[in-house]
Amino acid sequence: MSLKTVHLVFVTLLSLLCFGTAAGLLARAWGENGEGMDLWIGLASGVTGLVVVGYGFWFLRKLKSAAYL
């Protein structure tokens, strides 16, 4: 596997993890038993997911000419 493929898989899985964690924590924060830390960690996880997606696009643009395999 090439570096480009490994990054694509890694960025995809990491962004799904970040956005899933953000959704779960934000849903819990706005529920009846929500705490302030759930809100802040959920927001931080969402922002981290956006940064990871931005990194993925930057990396793919940088290695535009490299093959996937």
mmJSON file of the N, C-alpha and C atoms, coordinates in Angstrom:
{"data_MODEL":{"atom_site":{
"group_PDB":["ATOM","ATOM","ATOM","ATOM","ATOM","ATOM","ATOM","ATOM","ATOM","ATOM","ATOM","ATOM","ATOM","ATOM","ATOM","ATOM","ATOM","ATOM","ATOM","ATOM","ATOM","ATOM","ATOM","ATOM","ATOM","ATOM","ATOM","ATOM","ATOM","ATOM","ATOM","ATOM","ATOM","ATOM","ATOM","ATOM","ATOM","ATOM","ATOM","ATOM","ATOM","ATOM","ATOM","ATOM","ATOM","ATOM","ATOM","ATOM","ATOM","ATOM","ATOM","ATOM","ATOM","ATOM","ATOM","ATOM","ATOM","ATOM","ATOM","ATOM","ATOM","ATOM","ATOM","ATOM","ATOM","ATOM","ATOM","ATOM","ATOM","ATOM","ATOM","ATOM","ATOM","ATOM","ATOM","ATOM","ATOM","ATOM","ATOM","ATOM","ATOM","ATOM","ATOM","ATOM","ATOM","ATOM","ATOM","ATOM","ATOM","ATOM","ATOM","ATOM","ATOM","ATOM","ATOM","ATOM","ATOM","ATOM","ATOM","ATOM","ATOM","ATOM","ATOM","ATOM","ATOM","ATOM","ATOM","ATOM","ATOM","ATOM","ATOM","ATOM","ATOM","ATOM","ATOM","ATOM","ATOM","ATOM","ATOM","ATOM","ATOM","ATOM","ATOM","ATOM","ATOM","ATOM","ATOM","ATOM","ATOM","ATOM","ATOM","ATOM","ATOM","ATOM","ATOM","ATOM","ATOM","ATOM","ATOM","ATOM","ATOM","ATOM","ATOM","ATOM","ATOM","ATOM","ATOM","ATOM","ATOM","ATOM","ATOM","ATOM","ATOM","ATOM","ATOM","ATOM","ATOM","ATOM","ATOM","ATOM","ATOM","ATOM","ATOM","ATOM","ATOM","ATOM","ATOM","ATOM","ATOM","ATOM","ATOM","ATOM","ATOM","ATOM","ATOM","ATOM","ATOM","ATOM","ATOM","ATOM","ATOM","ATOM","ATOM","ATOM","ATOM","ATOM","ATOM","ATOM","ATOM","ATOM","ATOM","ATOM","ATOM","ATOM","ATOM","ATOM","ATOM","ATOM","ATOM","ATOM","ATOM","ATOM","ATOM","ATOM","ATOM","ATOM","ATOM"],
"id":[1,2,3,4,5,6,7,8,9,10,11,12,13,14,15,16,17,18,19,20,21,22,23,24,25,26,27,28,29,30,31,32,33,34,35,36,37,38,39,40,41,42,43,44,45,46,47,48,49,50,51,52,53,54,55,56,57,58,59,60,61,62,63,64,65,66,67,68,69,70,71,72,73,74,75,76,77,78,79,80,81,82,83,84,85,86,87,88,89,90,91,92,93,94,95,96,97,98,99,100,101,102,103,104,105,106,107,108,109,110,111,112,113,114,115,116,117,118,119,120,121,122,123,124,125,126,127,128,129,130,131,132,133,134,135,136,137,138,139,140,141,142,143,144,145,146,147,148,149,150,151,152,153,154,155,156,157,158,159,160,161,162,163,164,165,166,167,168,169,170,171,172,173,174,175,176,177,178,179,180,181,182,183,184,185,186,187,188,189,190,191,192,193,194,195,196,197,198,199,200,201,202,203,204,205,206,207],
"type_symbol":["N","C","C","N","C","C","N","C","C","N","C","C","N","C","C","N","C","C","N","C","C","N","C","C","N","C","C","N","C","C","N","C","C","N","C","C","N","C","C","N","C","C","N","C","C","N","C","C","N","C","C","N","C","C","N","C","C","N","C","C","N","C","C","N","C","C","N","C","C","N","C","C","N","C","C","N","C","C","N","C","C","N","C","C","N","C","C","N","C","C","N","C","C","N","C","C","N","C","C","N","C","C","N","C","C","N","C","C","N","C","C","N","C","C","N","C","C","N","C","C","N","C","C","N","C","C","N","C","C","N","C","C","N","C","C","N","C","C","N","C","C","N","C","C","N","C","C","N","C","C","N","C","C","N","C","C","N","C","C","N","C","C","N","C","C","N","C","C","N","C","C","N","C","C","N","C","C","N","C","C","N","C","C","N","C","C","N","C","C","N","C","C","N","C","C","N","C","C","N","C","C","N","C","C","N","C","C"],
"label_atom_id":["N","CA","C","N","CA","C","N","CA","C","N","CA","C","N","CA","C","N","CA","C","N","CA","C","N","CA","C","N","CA","C","N","CA","C","N","CA","C","N","CA","C","N","CA","C","N","CA","C","N","CA","C","N","CA","C","N","CA","C","N","CA","C","N","CA","C","N","CA","C","N","CA","C","N","CA","C","N","CA","C","N","CA","C","N","CA","C","N","CA","C","N","CA","C","N","CA","C","N","CA","C","N","CA","C","N","CA","C","N","CA","C","N","CA","C","N","CA","C","N","CA","C","N","CA","C","N","CA","C","N","CA","C","N","CA","C","N","CA","C","N","CA","C","N","CA","C","N","CA","C","N","CA","C","N","CA","C","N","CA","C","N","CA","C","N","CA","C","N","CA","C","N","CA","C","N","CA","C","N","CA","C","N","CA","C","N","CA","C","N","CA","C","N","CA","C","N","CA","C","N","CA","C","N","CA","C","N","CA","C","N","CA","C","N","CA","C","N","CA","C","N","CA","C","N","CA","C","N","CA","C","N","CA","C","N","CA","C","N","CA","C"],
"label_alt_id":[null,null,null,null,null,null,null,null,null,null,null,null,null,null,null,null,null,null,null,null,null,null,null,null,null,null,null,null,null,null,null,null,null,null,null,null,null,null,null,null,null,null,null,null,null,null,null,null,null,null,null,null,null,null,null,null,null,null,null,null,null,null,null,null,null,null,null,null,null,null,null,null,null,null,null,null,null,null,null,null,null,null,null,null,null,null,null,null,null,null,null,null,null,null,null,null,null,null,null,null,null,null,null,null,null,null,null,null,null,null,null,null,null,null,null,null,null,null,null,null,null,null,null,null,null,null,null,null,null,null,null,null,null,null,null,null,null,null,null,null,null,null,null,null,null,null,null,null,null,null,null,null,null,null,null,null,null,null,null,null,null,null,null,null,null,null,null,null,null,null,null,null,null,null,null,null,null,null,null,null,null,null,null,null,null,null,null,null,null,null,null,null,null,null,null,null,null,null,null,null,null,null,null,null,null,null,null],
"label_comp_id":["MET","MET","MET","SER","SER","SER","LEU","LEU","LEU","LYS","LYS","LYS","THR","THR","THR","VAL","VAL","VAL","HIS","HIS","HIS","LEU","LEU","LEU","VAL","VAL","VAL","PHE","PHE","PHE","VAL","VAL","VAL","THR","THR","THR","LEU","LEU","LEU","LEU","LEU","LEU","SER","SER","SER","LEU","LEU","LEU","LEU","LEU","LEU","CYS","CYS","CYS","PHE","PHE","PHE","GLY","GLY","GLY","THR","THR","THR","ALA","ALA","ALA","ALA","ALA","ALA","GLY","GLY","GLY","LEU","LEU","LEU","LEU","LEU","LEU","ALA","ALA","ALA","ARG","ARG","ARG","ALA","ALA","ALA","TRP","TRP","TRP","GLY","GLY","GLY","GLU","GLU","GLU","ASN","ASN","ASN","GLY","GLY","GLY","GLU","GLU","GLU","GLY","GLY","GLY","MET","MET","MET","ASP","ASP","ASP","LEU","LEU","LEU","TRP","TRP","TRP","ILE","ILE","ILE","GLY","GLY","GLY","LEU","LEU","LEU","ALA","ALA","ALA","SER","SER","SER","GLY","GLY","GLY","VAL","VAL","VAL","THR","THR","THR","GLY","GLY","GLY","LEU","LEU","LEU","VAL","VAL","VAL","VAL","VAL","VAL","VAL","VAL","VAL","GLY","GLY","GLY","TYR","TYR","TYR","GLY","GLY","GLY","PHE","PHE","PHE","TRP","TRP","TRP","PHE","PHE","PHE","LEU","LEU","LEU","ARG","ARG","ARG","LYS","LYS","LYS","LEU","LEU","LEU","LYS","LYS","LYS","SER","SER","SER","ALA","ALA","ALA","ALA","ALA","ALA","TYR","TYR","TYR","LEU","LEU","LEU"],
"label_asym_id":["A","A","A","A","A","A","A","A","A","A","A","A","A","A","A","A","A","A","A","A","A","A","A","A","A","A","A","A","A","A","A","A","A","A","A","A","A","A","A","A","A","A","A","A","A","A","A","A","A","A","A","A","A","A","A","A","A","A","A","A","A","A","A","A","A","A","A","A","A","A","A","A","A","A","A","A","A","A","A","A","A","A","A","A","A","A","A","A","A","A","A","A","A","A","A","A","A","A","A","A","A","A","A","A","A","A","A","A","A","A","A","A","A","A","A","A","A","A","A","A","A","A","A","A","A","A","A","A","A","A","A","A","A","A","A","A","A","A","A","A","A","A","A","A","A","A","A","A","A","A","A","A","A","A","A","A","A","A","A","A","A","A","A","A","A","A","A","A","A","A","A","A","A","A","A","A","A","A","A","A","A","A","A","A","A","A","A","A","A","A","A","A","A","A","A","A","A","A","A","A","A","A","A","A","A","A","A"],
"label_entity_id":["1","1","1","1","1","1","1","1","1","1","1","1","1","1","1","1","1","1","1","1","1","1","1","1","1","1","1","1","1","1","1","1","1","1","1","1","1","1","1","1","1","1","1","1","1","1","1","1","1","1","1","1","1","1","1","1","1","1","1","1","1","1","1","1","1","1","1","1","1","1","1","1","1","1","1","1","1","1","1","1","1","1","1","1","1","1","1","1","1","1","1","1","1","1","1","1","1","1","1","1","1","1","1","1","1","1","1","1","1","1","1","1","1","1","1","1","1","1","1","1","1","1","1","1","1","1","1","1","1","1","1","1","1","1","1","1","1","1","1","1","1","1","1","1","1","1","1","1","1","1","1","1","1","1","1","1","1","1","1","1","1","1","1","1","1","1","1","1","1","1","1","1","1","1","1","1","1","1","1","1","1","1","1","1","1","1","1","1","1","1","1","1","1","1","1","1","1","1","1","1","1","1","1","1","1","1","1"],
"label_seq_id":[1,1,1,2,2,2,3,3,3,4,4,4,5,5,5,6,6,6,7,7,7,8,8,8,9,9,9,10,10,10,11,11,11,12,12,12,13,13,13,14,14,14,15,15,15,16,16,16,17,17,17,18,18,18,19,19,19,20,20,20,21,21,21,22,22,22,23,23,23,24,24,24,25,25,25,26,26,26,27,27,27,28,28,28,29,29,29,30,30,30,31,31,31,32,32,32,33,33,33,34,34,34,35,35,35,36,36,36,37,37,37,38,38,38,39,39,39,40,40,40,41,41,41,42,42,42,43,43,43,44,44,44,45,45,45,46,46,46,47,47,47,48,48,48,49,49,49,50,50,50,51,51,51,52,52,52,53,53,53,54,54,54,55,55,55,56,56,56,57,57,57,58,58,58,59,59,59,60,60,60,61,61,61,62,62,62,63,63,63,64,64,64,65,65,65,66,66,66,67,67,67,68,68,68,69,69,69],
"pdbx_PDB_ins_code":[null,null,null,null,null,null,null,null,null,null,null,null,null,null,null,null,null,null,null,null,null,null,null,null,null,null,null,null,null,null,null,null,null,null,null,null,null,null,null,null,null,null,null,null,null,null,null,null,null,null,null,null,null,null,null,null,null,null,null,null,null,null,null,null,null,null,null,null,null,null,null,null,null,null,null,null,null,null,null,null,null,null,null,null,null,null,null,null,null,null,null,null,null,null,null,null,null,null,null,null,null,null,null,null,null,null,null,null,null,null,null,null,null,null,null,null,null,null,null,null,null,null,null,null,null,null,null,null,null,null,null,null,null,null,null,null,null,null,null,null,null,null,null,null,null,null,null,null,null,null,null,null,null,null,null,null,null,null,null,null,null,null,null,null,null,null,null,null,null,null,null,null,null,null,null,null,null,null,null,null,null,null,null,null,null,null,null,null,null,null,null,null,null,null,null,null,null,null,null,null,null,null,null,null,null,null,null],
"Cartn_x":[0.836,0.0,0.885,0.449,1.239,0.918,1.756,1.554,0.241,-0.118,-1.357,-2.573,-2.561,-3.673,-3.773,-2.636,-2.637,-3.206,-2.808,-3.337,-4.834,-5.276,-6.702,-7.528,-7.082,-7.79,-7.73,-6.557,-6.382,-7.231,-7.215,-7.989,-9.485,-9.934,-11.34,-11.786,-11.023,-11.386,-11.298,-10.273,-10.116,-11.209,-11.586,-12.649,-13.992,-14.267,-15.496,-15.507,-14.38,-14.278,-14.511,-13.893,-14.061,-15.5,-16.099,-17.471,-18.472,-18.212,-19.079,-19.005,-17.789,-17.611,-18.27,-18.108,-18.725,-20.241,-20.813,-22.274,-22.78,-22.103,-22.523,-22.417,-21.308,-21.122,-22.039,-22.261,-23.16,-24.602,-24.989,-26.333,-26.484,-25.454,-25.503,-25.472,-24.73,-24.645,-25.987,-26.76,-28.047,-29.195,-28.874,-29.883,-30.134,-30.912,-31.272,-30.083,-29.209,-28.096,-26.788,-26.854,-25.646,-24.791,-23.499,-22.551,-21.83,-21.216,-20.508,-19.322,-18.655,-17.491,-17.902,-19.102,-19.574,-19.671,-20.153,-20.283,-18.92,-17.987,-16.677,-15.865,-15.908,-15.169,-15.821,-17.153,-17.846,-17.497,-17.449,-17.056,-15.605,-14.733,-13.323,-13.163,-13.942,-13.874,-14.369,-15.416,-15.9,-14.882,-14.243,-13.211,-12.024,-11.65,-10.564,-10.916,-12.172,-12.608,-12.471,-12.827,-12.683,-11.215,-10.358,-8.922,-8.38,-8.817,-8.356,-8.812,-10.049,-10.536,-9.744,-9.467,-8.642,-7.252,-6.669,-5.363,-5.433,-6.499,-6.655,-6.692,-7.456,-7.505,-6.154,-5.483,-4.161,-3.185,-3.201,-2.277,-2.573,-3.854,-4.197,-3.793,-3.945,-3.53,-2.009,-1.294,0.167,0.683,0.038,0.468,-0.473,-0.832,-1.77,-1.254,0.031,0.582,0.931,0.884,1.233,0.091,0.447,-0.565,-1.147,-2.35,-2.991,-2.444,-1.899,-1.361,0.12],
"Cartn_y":[-1.176,0.0,1.244,2.233,3.46,4.374,5.363,6.354,7.099,7.324,8.031,7.216,5.916,5.056,4.957,4.817,4.734,6.017,7.157,8.423,8.54,8.127,8.213,7.366,6.161,5.288,5.869,6.31,6.866,8.116,9.024,10.258,9.954,9.009,8.643,8.078,7.128,6.523,7.52,8.337,9.311,10.371,10.825,11.824,11.221,9.968,9.319,9.175,8.839,8.731,10.082,11.126,12.466,12.955,12.818,13.3,12.449,11.157,10.299,10.637,10.87,11.27,12.62,13.546,14.87,14.752,13.952,13.799,13.187,12.167,11.531,12.445,13.164,14.049,15.264,15.812,16.957,16.55,15.357,14.869,14.664,14.144,13.94,15.272,16.263,17.566,18.284,18.116,18.789,17.969,16.802,15.969,16.429,15.64,16.004,15.985,15.016,14.86,15.373,16.285,16.778,17.619,17.539,18.328,19.296,20.293,21.286,20.71,19.737,19.134,18.351,17.76,17.056,18.026,19.215,20.221,20.624,20.931,21.412,20.34,19.123,18.043,17.684,17.746,17.499,18.532,19.792,20.847,20.683,20.342,20.137,18.95,17.919,16.76,17.11,17.912,18.346,19.202,20.106,20.949,20.097,19.115,18.216,17.437,17.011,16.324,17.209,18.469,19.402,19.601,19.685,19.838,18.604,17.418,16.182,16.121,16.509,16.524,17.534,18.695,19.686,19.164,18.451,17.839,16.803,16.034,15.033,15.658,16.743,17.425,18.029,18.609,19.182,18.103,16.948,15.876,15.302,15.115,14.586,15.55,16.834,17.826,17.827,17.63,17.618,16.405,15.259,14.051,13.72,14.715,14.541,13.551,13.56,12.718,11.3,11.039,9.702,8.722,7.47,6.423,5.958,5.388,4.894,3.534,2.773,1.463,1.533],
"Cartn_z":[0.0,0.0,0.0,-0.721,-0.797,0.379,0.535,1.59,1.384,0.142,-0.173,0.282,0.034,0.433,1.948,2.616,4.08,4.676,4.155,4.651,4.394,3.229,2.917,3.885,4.152,5.098,6.508,6.926,8.261,8.467,7.514,7.634,7.656,6.858,6.837,8.185,8.711,9.99,11.144,11.15,12.221,12.186,10.995,10.915,11.337,10.976,11.434,12.953,13.534,14.982,15.655,15.131,15.72,15.62,14.437,14.266,15.04,15.148,15.944,17.424,17.913,19.306,19.564,18.634,18.783,18.828,17.953,17.931,19.228,19.71,20.951,22.156,22.258,23.402,23.347,22.158,22.058,22.335,21.902,22.216,23.721,24.355,25.801,26.549,26.011,26.672,26.656,25.597,25.51,26.083,26.638,27.271,28.697,29.419,30.79,31.739,31.593,32.523,31.949,31.022,30.372,31.294,31.076,31.846,30.912,31.482,30.695,29.939,30.563,29.897,28.66,28.663,27.47,26.296,26.548,25.493,24.959,25.859,25.423,24.721,25.232,24.583,23.249,23.179,21.92,20.865,21.263,20.32,19.877,20.821,20.474,19.524,19.738,18.855,17.451,17.349,16.037,15.309,16.028,15.419,14.981,15.793,15.425,14.167,14.044,12.831,11.604,11.728,10.608,10.237,11.243,10.978,10.269,10.679,10.045,8.592,8.319,6.934,6.101,6.667,5.975,5.683,6.641,6.418,5.295,5.261,4.21,2.826,2.681,1.387,1.023,2.009,1.756,1.301,1.982,1.649,0.271,-0.055,-1.376,-2.488,-2.245,-3.247,-3.395,-2.282,-2.323,-3.114,-2.96,-3.653,-4.811,-5.563,-6.669,-7.703,-7.956,-9.012,-8.551,-7.245,-6.744,-6.975,-7.169,-7.397,-6.063,-6.107,-4.885,-4.461,-5.376,-5.034,-5.148],
"occupancy":[1.0,1.0,1.0,1.0,1.0,1.0,1.0,1.0,1.0,1.0,1.0,1.0,1.0,1.0,1.0,1.0,1.0,1.0,1.0,1.0,1.0,1.0,1.0,1.0,1.0,1.0,1.0,1.0,1.0,1.0,1.0,1.0,1.0,1.0,1.0,1.0,1.0,1.0,1.0,1.0,1.0,1.0,1.0,1.0,1.0,1.0,1.0,1.0,1.0,1.0,1.0,1.0,1.0,1.0,1.0,1.0,1.0,1.0,1.0,1.0,1.0,1.0,1.0,1.0,1.0,1.0,1.0,1.0,1.0,1.0,1.0,1.0,1.0,1.0,1.0,1.0,1.0,1.0,1.0,1.0,1.0,1.0,1.0,1.0,1.0,1.0,1.0,1.0,1.0,1.0,1.0,1.0,1.0,1.0,1.0,1.0,1.0,1.0,1.0,1.0,1.0,1.0,1.0,1.0,1.0,1.0,1.0,1.0,1.0,1.0,1.0,1.0,1.0,1.0,1.0,1.0,1.0,1.0,1.0,1.0,1.0,1.0,1.0,1.0,1.0,1.0,1.0,1.0,1.0,1.0,1.0,1.0,1.0,1.0,1.0,1.0,1.0,1.0,1.0,1.0,1.0,1.0,1.0,1.0,1.0,1.0,1.0,1.0,1.0,1.0,1.0,1.0,1.0,1.0,1.0,1.0,1.0,1.0,1.0,1.0,1.0,1.0,1.0,1.0,1.0,1.0,1.0,1.0,1.0,1.0,1.0,1.0,1.0,1.0,1.0,1.0,1.0,1.0,1.0,1.0,1.0,1.0,1.0,1.0,1.0,1.0,1.0,1.0,1.0,1.0,1.0,1.0,1.0,1.0,1.0,1.0,1.0,1.0,1.0,1.0,1.0,1.0,1.0,1.0,1.0,1.0,1.0],
"B_iso_or_equiv":[0.0,0.0,0.0,0.0,0.0,0.0,0.0,0.0,0.0,0.0,0.0,0.0,0.0,0.0,0.0,0.0,0.0,0.0,0.0,0.0,0.0,0.0,0.0,0.0,0.0,0.0,0.0,0.0,0.0,0.0,0.0,0.0,0.0,0.0,0.0,0.0,0.0,0.0,0.0,0.0,0.0,0.0,0.0,0.0,0.0,0.0,0.0,0.0,0.0,0.0,0.0,0.0,0.0,0.0,0.0,0.0,0.0,0.0,0.0,0.0,0.0,0.0,0.0,0.0,0.0,0.0,0.0,0.0,0.0,0.0,0.0,0.0,0.0,0.0,0.0,0.0,0.0,0.0,0.0,0.0,0.0,0.0,0.0,0.0,0.0,0.0,0.0,0.0,0.0,0.0,0.0,0.0,0.0,0.0,0.0,0.0,0.0,0.0,0.0,0.0,0.0,0.0,0.0,0.0,0.0,0.0,0.0,0.0,0.0,0.0,0.0,0.0,0.0,0.0,0.0,0.0,0.0,0.0,0.0,0.0,0.0,0.0,0.0,0.0,0.0,0.0,0.0,0.0,0.0,0.0,0.0,0.0,0.0,0.0,0.0,0.0,0.0,0.0,0.0,0.0,0.0,0.0,0.0,0.0,0.0,0.0,0.0,0.0,0.0,0.0,0.0,0.0,0.0,0.0,0.0,0.0,0.0,0.0,0.0,0.0,0.0,0.0,0.0,0.0,0.0,0.0,0.0,0.0,0.0,0.0,0.0,0.0,0.0,0.0,0.0,0.0,0.0,0.0,0.0,0.0,0.0,0.0,0.0,0.0,0.0,0.0,0.0,0.0,0.0,0.0,0.0,0.0,0.0,0.0,0.0,0.0,0.0,0.0,0.0,0.0,0.0,0.0,0.0,0.0,0.0,0.0,0.0],
"pdbx_formal_charge":[null,null,null,null,null,null,null,null,null,null,null,null,null,null,null,null,null,null,null,null,null,null,null,null,null,null,null,null,null,null,null,null,null,null,null,null,null,null,null,null,null,null,null,null,null,null,null,null,null,null,null,null,null,null,null,null,null,null,null,null,null,null,null,null,null,null,null,null,null,null,null,null,null,null,null,null,null,null,null,null,null,null,null,null,null,null,null,null,null,null,null,null,null,null,null,null,null,null,null,null,null,null,null,null,null,null,null,null,null,null,null,null,null,null,null,null,null,null,null,null,null,null,null,null,null,null,null,null,null,null,null,null,null,null,null,null,null,null,null,null,null,null,null,null,null,null,null,null,null,null,null,null,null,null,null,null,null,null,null,null,null,null,null,null,null,null,null,null,null,null,null,null,null,null,null,null,null,null,null,null,null,null,null,null,null,null,null,null,null,null,null,null,null,null,null,null,null,null,null,null,null,null,null,null,null,null,null],
"auth_seq_id":[1,1,1,2,2,2,3,3,3,4,4,4,5,5,5,6,6,6,7,7,7,8,8,8,9,9,9,10,10,10,11,11,11,12,12,12,13,13,13,14,14,14,15,15,15,16,16,16,17,17,17,18,18,18,19,19,19,20,20,20,21,21,21,22,22,22,23,23,23,24,24,24,25,25,25,26,26,26,27,27,27,28,28,28,29,29,29,30,30,30,31,31,31,32,32,32,33,33,33,34,34,34,35,35,35,36,36,36,37,37,37,38,38,38,39,39,39,40,40,40,41,41,41,42,42,42,43,43,43,44,44,44,45,45,45,46,46,46,47,47,47,48,48,48,49,49,49,50,50,50,51,51,51,52,52,52,53,53,53,54,54,54,55,55,55,56,56,56,57,57,57,58,58,58,59,59,59,60,60,60,61,61,61,62,62,62,63,63,63,64,64,64,65,65,65,66,66,66,67,67,67,68,68,68,69,69,69],
"auth_comp_id":["MET","MET","MET","SER","SER","SER","LEU","LEU","LEU","LYS","LYS","LYS","THR","THR","THR","VAL","VAL","VAL","HIS","HIS","HIS","LEU","LEU","LEU","VAL","VAL","VAL","PHE","PHE","PHE","VAL","VAL","VAL","THR","THR","THR","LEU","LEU","LEU","LEU","LEU","LEU","SER","SER","SER","LEU","LEU","LEU","LEU","LEU","LEU","CYS","CYS","CYS","PHE","PHE","PHE","GLY","GLY","GLY","THR","THR","THR","ALA","ALA","ALA","ALA","ALA","ALA","GLY","GLY","GLY","LEU","LEU","LEU","LEU","LEU","LEU","ALA","ALA","ALA","ARG","ARG","ARG","ALA","ALA","ALA","TRP","TRP","TRP","GLY","GLY","GLY","GLU","GLU","GLU","ASN","ASN","ASN","GLY","GLY","GLY","GLU","GLU","GLU","GLY","GLY","GLY","MET","MET","MET","ASP","ASP","ASP","LEU","LEU","LEU","TRP","TRP","TRP","ILE","ILE","ILE","GLY","GLY","GLY","LEU","LEU","LEU","ALA","ALA","ALA","SER","SER","SER","GLY","GLY","GLY","VAL","VAL","VAL","THR","THR","THR","GLY","GLY","GLY","LEU","LEU","LEU","VAL","VAL","VAL","VAL","VAL","VAL","VAL","VAL","VAL","GLY","GLY","GLY","TYR","TYR","TYR","GLY","GLY","GLY","PHE","PHE","PHE","TRP","TRP","TRP","PHE","PHE","PHE","LEU","LEU","LEU","ARG","ARG","ARG","LYS","LYS","LYS","LEU","LEU","LEU","LYS","LYS","LYS","SER","SER","SER","ALA","ALA","ALA","ALA","ALA","ALA","TYR","TYR","TYR","LEU","LEU","LEU"],
"auth_asym_id":["A","A","A","A","A","A","A","A","A","A","A","A","A","A","A","A","A","A","A","A","A","A","A","A","A","A","A","A","A","A","A","A","A","A","A","A","A","A","A","A","A","A","A","A","A","A","A","A","A","A","A","A","A","A","A","A","A","A","A","A","A","A","A","A","A","A","A","A","A","A","A","A","A","A","A","A","A","A","A","A","A","A","A","A","A","A","A","A","A","A","A","A","A","A","A","A","A","A","A","A","A","A","A","A","A","A","A","A","A","A","A","A","A","A","A","A","A","A","A","A","A","A","A","A","A","A","A","A","A","A","A","A","A","A","A","A","A","A","A","A","A","A","A","A","A","A","A","A","A","A","A","A","A","A","A","A","A","A","A","A","A","A","A","A","A","A","A","A","A","A","A","A","A","A","A","A","A","A","A","A","A","A","A","A","A","A","A","A","A","A","A","A","A","A","A","A","A","A","A","A","A","A","A","A","A","A","A"],
"auth_atom_id":["N","CA","C","N","CA","C","N","CA","C","N","CA","C","N","CA","C","N","CA","C","N","CA","C","N","CA","C","N","CA","C","N","CA","C","N","CA","C","N","CA","C","N","CA","C","N","CA","C","N","CA","C","N","CA","C","N","CA","C","N","CA","C","N","CA","C","N","CA","C","N","CA","C","N","CA","C","N","CA","C","N","CA","C","N","CA","C","N","CA","C","N","CA","C","N","CA","C","N","CA","C","N","CA","C","N","CA","C","N","CA","C","N","CA","C","N","CA","C","N","CA","C","N","CA","C","N","CA","C","N","CA","C","N","CA","C","N","CA","C","N","CA","C","N","CA","C","N","CA","C","N","CA","C","N","CA","C","N","CA","C","N","CA","C","N","CA","C","N","CA","C","N","CA","C","N","CA","C","N","CA","C","N","CA","C","N","CA","C","N","CA","C","N","CA","C","N","CA","C","N","CA","C","N","CA","C","N","CA","C","N","CA","C","N","CA","C","N","CA","C","N","CA","C","N","CA","C","N","CA","C","N","CA","C","N","CA","C","N","CA","C"],
"pdbx_PDB_model_num":[1,1,1,1,1,1,1,1,1,1,1,1,1,1,1,1,1,1,1,1,1,1,1,1,1,1,1,1,1,1,1,1,1,1,1,1,1,1,1,1,1,1,1,1,1,1,1,1,1,1,1,1,1,1,1,1,1,1,1,1,1,1,1,1,1,1,1,1,1,1,1,1,1,1,1,1,1,1,1,1,1,1,1,1,1,1,1,1,1,1,1,1,1,1,1,1,1,1,1,1,1,1,1,1,1,1,1,1,1,1,1,1,1,1,1,1,1,1,1,1,1,1,1,1,1,1,1,1,1,1,1,1,1,1,1,1,1,1,1,1,1,1,1,1,1,1,1,1,1,1,1,1,1,1,1,1,1,1,1,1,1,1,1,1,1,1,1,1,1,1,1,1,1,1,1,1,1,1,1,1,1,1,1,1,1,1,1,1,1,1,1,1,1,1,1,1,1,1,1,1,1,1,1,1,1,1,1]
}}}
